[in-house]
Amino acid sequence: MKKNWIIGTIIVIAALASLIFIIKGNFNMAVLFMTVVFALSNGYRAVSFKEKGYIREAKWMRGMSITFVVLFFIVLGIILF
């Protein structure tokens, strides 16, 4: 149960950071934090589906999580360079 709260808190913090950057007008950072939210939420869903026995759905969510992690590094590279 404590793991759920920790992951949920991290997702909420990343979502709030994204919202703050949208309000400030820094859309590159907003997109960066949105990819963090999607990567974390899909990764959590993959673990949750696997625990429930939904193997095919877990693989799909893991793939989506990996996609958003790759996109995170692409956006980070765009921001830094």
ABEGO torsion letter per residue (X at the ends): XAAAAAAAAAAAAAAAAAAAAAAAGBAAAAAAAAAAAAAAAAAAAAAAAAAAGBAAAAAAAAAAAAAAAAAAAAAAAAAAX
